Amino acid sequence: MVRLARAVVEAMVEEVDPAGVLRRLADPFWFQAFGCLLGFDWHSSGVTTTVCGALKEGLRGTEGALGLLVAGGKGAASRRTPQELTAYGERLGLDPGPLIYASRMAAKVDNNALQDGYQLYHHTFFVTRDGSWTVVQQGMRPDDQTARRYHWLGEAVESFVCEPHAAICCDYTGLALNLVAAESAAARAAIIWRTPSAGPALGDPNGCRPSAACTRWGRPRGALCAW
């Protein structure tokens, strides 16, 4: 899997450049199909950790040639993402600050602002030489051990607190409190009003408009809706 993942990405970089690879990783259907191509069971939650792990190992040492770095991973590896991004920035002259911020915000949003019962245990951050990025992370619901995968595409994120996802994937549908939905602007404003010190970090909660991601992967997502 590792050698095949590397060969496929090398070919893709020639065809669609590193940014094109990021866009495909942010597409849940392409990601799932890629897992099948690498030989992993298509319907298992393990496809996320396996594909990301194969990419990280396969692309190790090719950052300079391909211009694509994979940071993070499962469990303890996910918590080393900031250090890996810092080291990458030092080698290639890239400011790691915005990348570390994006990594942390993506994790905080899917663990806290999106209250769907799934606790993150996997976080992989893909970044190119010019600072473009994609996040693929996954959470587990303790009650039934089901998983949910979250895809982010940096170039499409206008706000970390309003419709930031490229996609969210899970076989299970149920109620979720989604504080990053466009319809939750009033709730975000109320939270900021109750905690004034949080205001500058969260930005303008009322400047949020529904994005294409609201409907691209299914029906529009409300503040409290069934997925």
C-alpha positions as CSV (number, residue, x, y, z in Angstrom):
1,M,0.0,0.0,0.0
2,V,2.8,2.4,0.9
3,R,4.6,2.0,-2.4
4,L,1.4,2.1,-4.5
5,A,0.3,5.3,-2.6
6,R,3.6,7.0,-3.4
7,A,3.5,6.0,-7.1
8,V,-0.1,7.2,-7.5
9,V,0.7,10.6,-5.9
10,E,3.8,11.1,-7.9
11,A,1.8,10.6,-11.1
12,M,-0.9,12.9,-9.9
13,V,1.5,15.7,-9.0
14,E,2.7,15.6,-12.6
15,E,-0.8,15.7,-13.9
16,V,-2.7,18.0,-11.6
17,D,0.1,19.5,-9.3
18,P,0.1,19.2,-5.5
19,A,-3.0,21.5,-5.1
20,G,-4.9,19.1,-7.3
21,V,-4.0,16.2,-5.0
22,L,-5.3,18.2,-2.0
23,R,-8.7,18.8,-3.8
24,R,-9.1,15.1,-4.4
25,L,-8.2,14.2,-0.8
26,A,-11.0,16.6,0.3
27,D,-13.5,14.7,-1.9
28,P,-14.9,11.8,0.2
29,F,-15.9,9.7,-2.8
30,W,-12.4,10.0,-4.3
31,F,-10.8,9.3,-1.0
32,Q,-12.9,6.2,-0.5
33,A,-12.1,5.0,-4.0
34,F,-8.4,5.6,-3.4
35,G,-8.6,3.4,-0.4
36,C,-10.1,0.6,-2.6
37,L,-7.3,1.1,-5.1
38,L,-4.7,0.7,-2.4
39,G,-6.4,-2.6,-1.5
40,F,-8.2,-1.7,1.7
41,D,-11.8,-2.9,2.6
42,W,-14.0,-0.2,1.3
43,H,-16.7,-0.2,4.0
44,S,-14.4,-0.1,7.1
45,S,-13.7,3.0,9.1
46,G,-10.1,1.9,9.0
47,V,-9.8,3.1,5.5
48,T,-9.2,6.6,6.8
49,T,-6.3,5.8,9.1
50,T,-4.8,3.3,6.6
51,V,-4.9,5.6,3.6
52,C,-3.5,8.5,5.5
53,G,-0.9,6.4,7.1
54,A,0.2,4.9,3.7
55,L,0.4,8.4,2.3
56,K,2.5,9.7,5.2
57,E,4.9,6.8,5.0
58,G,5.0,6.7,1.2
59,L,5.7,10.4,0.8
60,R,8.3,10.6,3.6
61,G,11.4,12.2,2.2
62,T,9.8,13.5,-1.0
63,E,8.6,16.8,0.4
64,G,11.2,18.7,-1.6
65,A,10.6,16.9,-4.9
66,L,6.8,16.7,-4.8
67,G,6.1,19.7,-2.7
68,L,3.6,17.8,-0.5
69,L,3.9,17.0,3.2
70,V,1.7,14.8,5.4
71,A,1.6,15.6,9.1
72,G,-0.3,14.1,12.0
73,G,-2.0,10.7,12.1
74,K,-3.9,8.5,14.6
75,G,-3.8,9.0,18.4
76,A,-0.5,10.4,19.7
77,A,0.7,11.1,16.1
78,S,-2.1,13.6,15.7
79,R,-0.8,15.6,18.6
80,R,2.6,15.9,16.9
81,T,1.1,17.8,14.0
82,P,2.3,21.3,15.1
83,Q,5.9,20.1,15.6
84,E,5.9,18.4,12.2
85,L,4.6,21.5,10.5
86,T,7.2,23.6,12.2
87,A,10.0,21.3,11.0
88,Y,8.6,21.4,7.5
89,G,8.4,25.2,7.5
90,E,12.0,25.4,8.7
91,R,13.2,23.1,5.9
92,L,11.3,24.8,3.1
93,G,11.1,28.4,4.3
94,L,7.3,28.3,5.0
95,D,5.7,30.1,7.9
96,P,4.1,27.3,10.0
97,G,2.0,29.7,12.1
98,P,-1.1,29.8,9.8
99,L,-0.9,26.1,9.2
100,I,-0.7,25.2,12.9
101,Y,-3.7,27.6,13.5
102,A,-5.7,25.8,10.7
103,S,-4.8,22.4,12.1
104,R,-5.9,23.4,15.6
105,M,-9.1,25.1,14.5
106,A,-10.2,22.2,12.4
107,A,-9.8,19.9,15.4
108,K,-11.5,22.3,17.8
109,V,-14.5,22.8,15.4
110,D,-15.1,19.1,14.9
111,N,-14.6,18.2,18.5
112,N,-16.5,21.1,20.1
113,A,-18.4,23.4,17.8
114,L,-19.9,20.4,16.0
115,Q,-21.5,18.4,18.7
116,D,-22.5,15.1,17.0
117,G,-21.3,12.6,19.6
118,Y,-18.0,11.7,17.8
119,Q,-14.7,12.3,19.5
120,L,-11.7,12.8,17.2
121,Y,-9.0,10.2,17.4
122,H,-7.4,10.8,14.0
123,H,-6.1,14.1,12.4
124,T,-4.0,14.2,9.2
125,F,-2.9,17.5,7.7
126,F,-1.8,17.7,4.1
127,V,0.1,20.8,3.0
128,T,1.9,22.0,-0.2
129,R,5.0,24.1,-0.5
130,D,2.9,27.2,-1.1
131,G,0.9,26.7,2.1
132,S,-2.3,25.2,0.6
133,W,-3.8,22.5,2.9
134,T,-6.4,19.8,3.4
135,V,-7.4,18.1,6.6
136,V,-8.8,14.6,6.8
137,Q,-9.8,13.6,10.4
138,Q,-12.1,11.1,12.0
139,G,-14.1,10.7,15.2
140,M,-15.5,7.7,17.0
141,R,-18.8,7.5,18.8
142,P,-18.2,5.4,22.0
143,D,-21.8,4.1,22.2
144,D,-21.7,2.0,19.1
145,Q,-18.1,2.3,17.9
146,T,-19.2,3.9,14.6
147,A,-16.9,6.4,12.9
148,R,-17.4,9.8,11.1
149,R,-14.9,11.4,8.8
150,Y,-14.5,15.1,8.2
151,H,-12.9,16.7,5.2
152,W,-11.6,20.2,5.0
153,L,-10.1,22.0,1.9
154,G,-8.2,25.2,2.9
155,E,-8.8,27.1,-0.3
156,A,-12.5,26.8,0.2
157,V,-12.6,27.8,3.9
158,E,-13.8,31.4,4.1
159,S,-14.5,31.1,7.9
160,F,-13.5,28.5,10.4
161,V,-16.7,29.0,12.2
162,C,-19.2,29.1,9.3
163,E,-19.7,26.2,6.9
164,P,-16.0,25.3,6.8
165,H,-16.3,21.6,5.7
166,A,-15.8,20.2,2.3
167,A,-17.6,17.1,3.4
168,I,-18.7,15.0,6.4
169,C,-19.1,11.3,5.9
170,C,-20.9,8.7,8.0
171,D,-23.4,5.8,7.5
172,Y,-25.3,6.8,10.6
173,T,-27.6,9.8,10.5
174,G,-29.0,11.5,13.6
175,L,-29.4,14.8,15.5
176,A,-26.3,17.1,15.8
177,L,-25.8,20.5,17.3
178,N,-23.9,22.3,14.5
179,L,-22.6,25.6,15.7
180,V,-20.7,26.2,12.5
181,A,-23.9,26.0,10.3
182,A,-24.9,29.3,8.6
183,E,-28.2,29.0,10.5
184,S,-26.4,29.1,13.8
185,A,-25.1,32.7,13.4
186,A,-27.4,33.9,16.1
187,A,-26.3,31.2,18.5
188,R,-22.6,32.1,17.8
189,A,-23.4,35.8,18.5
190,A,-25.0,34.9,21.8
191,I,-22.0,32.8,22.8
192,I,-19.7,35.7,22.0
193,W,-21.9,38.1,23.9
194,R,-21.7,35.8,26.9
195,T,-17.9,35.5,26.6
196,P,-16.6,38.8,25.4
197,S,-12.9,37.7,25.4
198,A,-13.7,35.1,22.7
199,G,-15.1,37.7,20.2
200,P,-11.9,38.6,18.3
201,A,-10.8,35.0,17.9
202,L,-14.2,34.0,16.5
203,G,-14.6,36.9,14.1
204,D,-17.9,38.2,12.9
205,P,-20.6,35.6,13.6
206,N,-23.1,37.4,11.5
207,G,-21.0,37.6,8.3
208,C,-21.7,34.0,7.5
209,R,-23.3,32.8,4.3
210,P,-24.2,29.3,3.3
211,S,-21.5,27.8,1.1
212,A,-21.5,25.3,-1.7
213,A,-20.4,22.7,0.8
214,C,-23.9,23.0,2.4
215,T,-25.5,21.2,-0.4
216,R,-22.7,19.6,-2.4
217,W,-22.8,16.3,-0.5
218,G,-26.5,16.1,0.3
219,R,-29.3,18.1,1.8
220,P,-28.6,21.5,3.5
221,R,-27.4,21.1,7.0
222,G,-29.2,23.2,9.6
223,A,-28.2,24.1,13.1
224,L,-29.9,21.1,14.5
225,C,-30.6,18.6,11.8
226,A,-30.5,14.9,10.8
227,W,-27.4,13.9,8.8
